[in-house]
């Protein structure tokens, strides 16, 4: 009986030695998450392991395009790794080492896609034009949309502009530099647009928005014949520039009559046709060089009229200069 007990004890002891724990064994490979682009951060996934690891260690690897010829990345021993310039064009792997009381074991991830270079730093560049929302009508409020830009702009600024009905020219509106703009009575007959400037640390880029329809009055305009009002007349050298507002409820193109005159000299009349009809008002700029008999010093008068398709003519608008 004593001998039998000794034998059983020996068998139990032998079985206990044979059942000792083993080092971890990888059953699902580690993974890498994140965007492979310089400046971005990759994160290691441990994978799955048998034999209950108690800790994990990491080593990031820089490999060629096929995921081979891998070398250890300096300072790449954390669960996360931020890609640097030298990684560009290479692929990345991570080696995960799992450890328990019986020792360590390692496995590595698949390679990533090739690491992209960082986008070059540059001033903003527009890729989709700004737009304007709201109704172009006196007393209404318009709002600028910035459009889309590259270069991650950090700030935007605005300059609202008035443009002729037929878009001959546009000029900035003094003090109109906000994202929104309240349409004024002086805007009647113009089109409006906004110039948007996007800025970042590298510089600025500026583009103008799409343009609105012609600004309409707050209340309906009804007239038997066209009306014409001089906004400005000026000389630039020998050339006369005249800007007028014409209102006409026919919504059809009409003729602008521009007559030059001075005392003792026969008058001279020019005719201009609008390219875009007043709806019901339109602002137009026309220019001309007076014929020779109106040049030189003296009194010079410009008389402007608007005539519609039915032959009805506005009352005259005049401006006289002493030169």
Beta strands, then each sheet from edge to edge (+ up, - down):
strand 1: 25-28
strand 2: 31-33
strand 3: 41-45
strand 4: 48-50
strand 5: 55-63
strand 6: 71-72
strand 7: 80-82
strand 8: 91-100
strand 9: 103-108
strand 10: 125-128
strand 11: 131-133
strand 12: 141-145
strand 13: 148-150
strand 14: 155-163
strand 15: 170-172
strand 16: 180-182
strand 17: 191-200
strand 18: 203-208
strand 19: 227-236
strand 20: 239-247
strand 21: 255-262
strand 22: 265-273
strand 23: 281-289
strand 24: 299-307
strand 25: 317-322
sheet 1: 1+ 4-
sheet 2: 2+ 3- 7+
sheet 3: 6+ 5- 8+ 9-
sheet 4: 10+ 13-
sheet 5: 11+ 12- 16+
sheet 6: 15+ 14- 17+ 18-
sheet 7: 19+ 20- 23+
sheet 8: 22+ 21- 24+ 25-
end
